[in-house]
Amino acid sequence: MDDEPLWYVAYGSNLFRQRFRCYLSGGRPEGGNRHYTGCRDPRPARAERAVTVPGGIYFGYTSLVWGGGMAFYDPGLPGRAAARAYLLTRRQFCDVLSQEMRRDVGADHDLSEAVARGRQRLGPGRYETVLKVGERGGHPMLTFTSSDRHPPNAPTAPYLTMLGNGLREAHGWSAGRAGAYLAARPGARGAWTAGDITALLG
């Protein structure tokens, strides 16, 4: 069961492969102030896919790593959210989830409710609700977000740069398209223009 494959669907800074590697093998991402432990199994993802999922992202709360608003997925928002799916083992996914929840790695979380019913709340924290957003190749596609909607908060330039680079890398978007997408998200909208974000990526 620990090696059972499933898709981790990343919609925030983990869109950028180099940043996600810190969750797998440990390290500190450029522009961030947190060192990540890494997974018990540090191997790269077996596969990657650019995907979109129903709903959207917004920026809220305050990131301890980046400062400013953090990206959260809300399936109730209109449209579709751009994301990147990484094919991991179940154990790897659990360790990534633990790091996002700021817990020690090593716990093999029971994900059966999320897989069967589409939603599972593991705790009250920011990324402690697991959602099933689809299936691909017979494997469930899981992501995590907050169970509560946080008030909008503008993200910082380093965080937007990481997300924008991830969108360009995963989806092949231009800097302008990535900038327009991010500038339209709640929290960023009104605080950042598409041109401002495009300039960060250019």
N, C-alpha and C positions, 0 to 999 in steps of 0.2 A: 504493500500500500504506500510505503514511503516514496517509492520510485514511480508511482502512478502519475502520468503526465497531466498537466492542466495548464491553461493559459492564464497568465497574469496580465491584465489589461491596465496599462499605465496611461494616464491622461495628464500628469503634471510633469515635474522635472525629470522623472524616470523615462519620459519619452526619449531623452538623450542617452544613447547607449553607454557612453563613457561615464556618465553620472550613475547610471544603474549598476555599472560594474562595482561601485563601492558597496552596494547592498549584497552583491554576490561574493566578492573576494576581499572586501574591507577597504578602508581608505577614507580620505576626505575630498569631497568634490571641490573643484575650483570655484571660488567665490562663496563657499559655505564655511560654517564654523563648527561643524560636527564631524567627528571621526566615526565611521561605521564599522561594526564588528565583522560583518560579512556572514555568509551562510556556512553551515556545517559542510555542505557540498558547494565549493566555490566555482564549479565548472560553469562556462557560459550557457546561455539558453540554447536549447536544442534547435529552435527555430524562432523566427520573428516575422510578424506580419503587420502592415499598416492597416488599421481598421477604423471604422466609425461606429459609435453606439448611440442608441436613442437617448435624447436628453442633452444636457450641456454641463459646462463647468462654470464655476464662479470663484471669486477670490474673497476670502474672509479670514477671520481670526488673525493672529500674528505669528509668523514663523520664528521659531527660536534659531533656525539655521540660517535663514535668509533675511529676516526682518520683513515687515509688511505682510500683506495678505498671502494666504496659501491657497492652492487650487483644490477645490472639492468638486466631486461629481454629483449632480442631481438629476436622476432620471426623469423628474417631473418638469424640467425646463424644456422649452420648445427647441426643435431642431435636432442636430446630431453633434456629438462630441468627437473630435479627432483624437485618436489614441494609437498606441502601439501595443501589440500583444506579444508576449514572450512565452514560449513553451518551456515550462519548468517542471521539475518533479514536485510532488506534493510537499515534500520536506523543505525544498527550497522556498516554495511559496510561503510556507508557515514561518520560515526564518525571516523572509522579507517583511511579512506582516508583523512579526514581533518587533522588528527594528522600527517600523513605522509607528507602532504603538508604544515605542520607547520601553520595551521589555527585553529581557535577556533572550537570546536565541536558544533554541533547543527544545521548545515546546511543540509538540505535534497537535496542533489545534484540530478539534473536531469540526469539520466543514460540511457535515452531512445536511444540515438544515439549509445552508446556502445553496448547495447543489440541488437539493430536492425541491425547495420552496422559493428560491430566488433571493432570499434575504436572511441574514443572521447577525445578530448584535452580540459581539463578544465583550463589549464594555461601553462606558459612557464617553470615551475619549474621541479625539478628532478623526482618527482613521481606524475605528474599532467596529465598524459595521461592514460586513462582507456582502457584496451583491453579485448575483449571477447575471451577466449581461448577454449571454448567448452560448452557443456551442460551435466548435470548429473541429472538423476531423474526428468527431465523436468524443471530444474532450470539452469539459466545461470551461467557460471563460468567466473568470472572477476578477473583481476589483474591490477596492475598499474606500470608504468615505466616512463622513460623520453622520450620525443618526439625526442630528439637529442642524437646522439651517442657521449659519452664523451671519451676523450683519456684514455687509460688504466692507472690504478693506483693500486699499490699493496695494498691489504687489510692488516689489523693488525692482530696480533695473537688472541686477544680477540674476534674479529669479526669472524675470521675463526673458532675459537672454538665454537662459538654460532651456526654458520651454520653447522659445522660438527656434533655437538650434535643433531641438528635438523634433519639432514639426517639420522642419526643412529636411532633416536627415531621414526621418521615417516615411514621410509622405512625398518628398521631392518638391515641396512648395518653394516658391520664391520668397525672399525676405518680405516683399510687400504683402503677399497673401497671408503669411504667418502673422505679420504685424496687424493687418486688418482683423484677422480672426481673434487675436488676443485682446485688441483694443475694444472689441464689441462685447467682451465677457463682463457680467456684473462684477463690480469691484474695480475693474480696470477702466470701465466705461466712464468717461468724464474726467478721469485722472490722467489717462494716457491717450494720446492720439495714435492713429495707425502710423503716421509719419514718424512719431517719436520712437515707436517700437521698431519700425523698419530700420531706422538709423542705428539702433543698438545692434541689429543683426547684419548690418551692411559693411 
